[in-house]
Amino acid sequence: MTSNDYWQRLPPFDYVVTYSFNRGPKLQRLKQAAAELRQATQVELMTARFMRQRLLGQRMEELAQFDQRQDVPLTTAAGSFDITASPVTQFARTDEHTERLRSILTTPVSSNWAAGCRPVFRDALGFHDSAGHIVEVLNICLQCHYLQSESGQLIEADASVYDQLRQLLGALGHPIETHHEQ
């Protein structure tokens, strides 16, 4: 699906909330907590009995995933927000920012880039109805040039879309990195 198709197929929405996640103090606290749990688990693993070792090994694998935050979208299948997510700004469907967003996402795809890495989504757009429910999410990885719908579908976009999204989100207050954040 192209970004234009995505925009045209959006369910009716009343406002947009932009989100920042997988960065900043929340991510650092999450990684620190995971590192502390890994260390405690390693200590316990050294003296654990055989059956407990297996469970602790599984815990170690799960904790290692906190350092590997690729493909983590804004919301889970159950609708919960990622623990690192923070809303940045909100604007109405009739706002000039929504018109700018429409203009960006309806840019015809004349040249696109195939992502050469797994995306680390750090920005997202949440489309909300009048009751405040999210009706759709667009997960954005500006580093890999990757857009993904809430259902996990890749959204193809023109290469220029990413620079335009970077400018728009930066102007709205997103802490956009100019290099890969560790």
Residue pairs with C-beta under 8 A, 6 or more apart in sequence:
1 9
1 149
1 153
1 154
1 155
1 156
2 109
2 155
2 156
2 157
3 104
3 105
3 106
3 107
3 109
3 147
3 155
3 156
3 157
3 158
3 161
4 105
4 106
4 107
4 108
4 109
6 105
6 138
6 147
6 149
6 155
7 102
7 105
7 106
8 106
10 127
10 135
10 136
11 127
11 129
11 135
11 136
12 129
12 135
13 93
13 127
13 128
13 129
13 135
13 136
14 92
14 93
14 128
14 129
14 130
15 90
15 91
15 92
15 93
15 128
16 90
16 91
16 93
16 97
16 98
16 101
16 125
16 126
16 127
16 128
17 87
17 88
17 89
17 90
17 125
17 126
17 128
18 87
18 88
18 89
18 90
18 123
18 124
18 125
18 126
18 169
18 172
18 174
19 74
19 81
19 85
19 86
19 87
19 88
19 123
19 124
19 125
19 126
20 85
20 86
20 88
20 122
20 123
20 174
20 175
21 27
21 74
21 81
21 82
21 84
21 85
21 86
21 121
21 122
21 123
21 124
22 69
22 72
22 82
22 84
22 120
22 121
22 122
23 84
23 122
23 175
23 177
23 181
24 84
24 86
24 175
26 83
26 84
26 85
26 86
27 69
27 84
30 66
30 83
30 84
31 66
31 67
34 63
34 66
34 67
37 59
37 63
38 60
38 63
38 64
41 56
41 59
41 60
41 63
42 60
44 52
44 56
45 53
45 56
45 57
45 60
48 56
69 120
70 117
70 118
70 119
70 120
71 118
71 119
71 121
72 82
72 120
72 121
73 82
73 121
73 124
73 137
73 139
73 148
73 150
73 152
74 81
74 82
74 85
74 121
74 124
74 126
74 137
74 139
74 150
75 81
75 82
75 134
75 137
75 150
76 82
79 134
85 124
88 169
88 172
88 173
88 174
89 172
89 173
91 97
91 98
92 98
97 168
97 172
100 168
101 125
101 168
104 161
104 164
104 165
104 168
105 157
105 161
107 157
107 158
107 160
107 161
107 164
108 158
109 156
109 157
109 158
110 158
111 158
111 159
112 145
112 156
112 157
112 158
112 159
113 145
113 159
115 141
115 144
115 145
115 146
116 144
117 143
117 144
118 144
119 139
119 141
119 143
119 144
119 146
119 148
120 141
120 143
120 144
121 139
121 140
121 141
121 146
121 148
122 140
122 141
122 142
122 143
122 177
122 181
123 139
123 140
123 142
123 165
123 169
123 174
123 176
124 137
124 138
124 139
124 140
125 137
125 138
125 140
126 134
126 136
126 137
127 134
127 135
127 136
127 137
127 138
128 134
128 135
129 135
134 150
136 149
136 150
137 149
137 150
138 147
138 148
138 149
138 150
138 155
139 147
139 148
139 149
139 150
140 146
140 147
140 165
140 169
141 147
142 162
142 165
142 166
142 169
142 176
143 177
143 180
145 157
145 159
145 162
146 154
147 154
147 155
147 156
147 157
147 161
148 154
148 155
149 155
166 176
169 176
170 176
